[in-house]
Amino acid sequence: MRNFSCKTGEIDIVMAAPDRTIVFVEVRTRADETFSSVESSITAAKKARLYRTARYFLATHEIDDRPLRFDIVTIVLGPKGRPQIRHYENAFVL
């Protein structure tokens, strides 16, 4: 599923891992990291909003018996060449 939106927020990707874990993925893209890292844009407030939105997703889909995890994927486009893609599995726990 992509771009789950509700009154509490938005989640870029929701998926199930092979071990049945529900994975909520936040994707951040930046042209470059001249002034700050992409990772620094994931603030405590953003994490809390993601958590609330994930809880709403689980409740509306009646999922209560599966582990969950929050991942972050960052993409830095850079001036030329291939983008840098970083995946942080289980990036934070609330």
PLY file of the C-alpha trace (Angstrom):
ply
format ascii 1.0
element vertex 94
property float x
property float y
property float z
element edge 93
property int vertex1
property int vertex2
end_header
0.00 0.00 0.00
1.27 3.49 -0.68
0.55 6.87 0.75
-1.86 5.91 3.52
-3.51 9.14 4.61
-5.95 9.91 7.36
-6.84 12.73 9.72
-3.80 12.03 11.89
-1.18 12.07 9.12
0.35 10.19 6.23
2.61 7.17 5.79
4.52 6.79 2.54
4.60 2.98 2.40
2.93 0.27 4.47
4.00 -3.29 3.79
4.29 -6.73 5.35
7.73 -8.29 5.80
8.17 -12.03 5.19
7.99 -12.64 8.96
4.50 -10.95 9.01
5.84 -7.75 10.61
3.90 -4.69 9.49
6.46 -2.15 8.25
5.72 1.57 8.09
8.20 3.38 5.86
8.91 7.11 5.78
10.66 8.21 2.57
12.61 11.48 2.49
14.15 12.92 -0.68
16.49 15.90 -0.90
18.40 17.49 -3.74
21.53 17.60 -1.60
22.72 17.68 1.99
24.56 20.99 1.86
22.91 22.45 4.94
21.79 19.36 6.86
21.40 15.62 6.51
18.18 14.14 5.25
17.93 12.11 8.45
17.77 15.29 10.54
14.41 16.09 8.95
12.83 13.21 10.91
12.06 15.11 14.09
10.53 13.83 17.30
7.24 15.46 16.27
7.34 13.65 12.90
8.03 10.33 14.64
5.08 10.88 16.98
2.81 11.73 14.03
3.94 8.58 12.19
3.23 6.50 15.28
-0.28 7.97 15.66
-1.00 7.36 11.99
0.29 3.80 12.22
-1.95 3.13 15.23
-4.92 4.45 13.24
-3.98 2.23 10.28
-3.78 -0.83 12.54
-7.12 -0.03 14.17
-8.97 0.58 10.90
-7.59 -2.63 9.40
-8.24 -4.58 12.62
-4.62 -5.64 12.98
-3.61 -6.26 16.58
-1.62 -9.46 16.61
1.41 -8.63 14.48
4.74 -6.99 15.27
5.42 -3.61 13.74
8.45 -1.64 12.72
9.28 1.85 11.48
11.83 2.18 8.68
13.26 5.28 7.04
14.49 5.48 3.44
16.45 8.56 2.43
17.26 9.58 -1.12
19.83 12.27 -1.91
19.75 13.22 -5.57
23.03 15.15 -5.70
24.19 17.37 -8.56
24.71 14.49 -11.00
25.14 10.77 -11.14
23.29 8.13 -9.21
21.23 9.09 -6.18
22.36 7.93 -2.75
19.72 5.71 -1.19
19.96 4.72 2.46
17.58 2.35 4.26
17.36 2.38 8.05
15.51 -0.71 9.21
13.78 -0.36 12.57
14.93 3.27 12.61
13.04 4.23 15.74
10.83 2.82 18.45
8.17 4.72 20.32
0 1
1 2
2 3
3 4
4 5
5 6
6 7
7 8
8 9
9 10
10 11
11 12
12 13
13 14
14 15
15 16
16 17
17 18
18 19
19 20
20 21
21 22
22 23
23 24
24 25
25 26
26 27
27 28
28 29
29 30
30 31
31 32
32 33
33 34
34 35
35 36
36 37
37 38
38 39
39 40
40 41
41 42
42 43
43 44
44 45
45 46
46 47
47 48
48 49
49 50
50 51
51 52
52 53
53 54
54 55
55 56
56 57
57 58
58 59
59 60
60 61
61 62
62 63
63 64
64 65
65 66
66 67
67 68
68 69
69 70
70 71
71 72
72 73
73 74
74 75
75 76
76 77
77 78
78 79
79 80
80 81
81 82
82 83
83 84
84 85
85 86
86 87
87 88
88 89
89 90
90 91
91 92
92 93
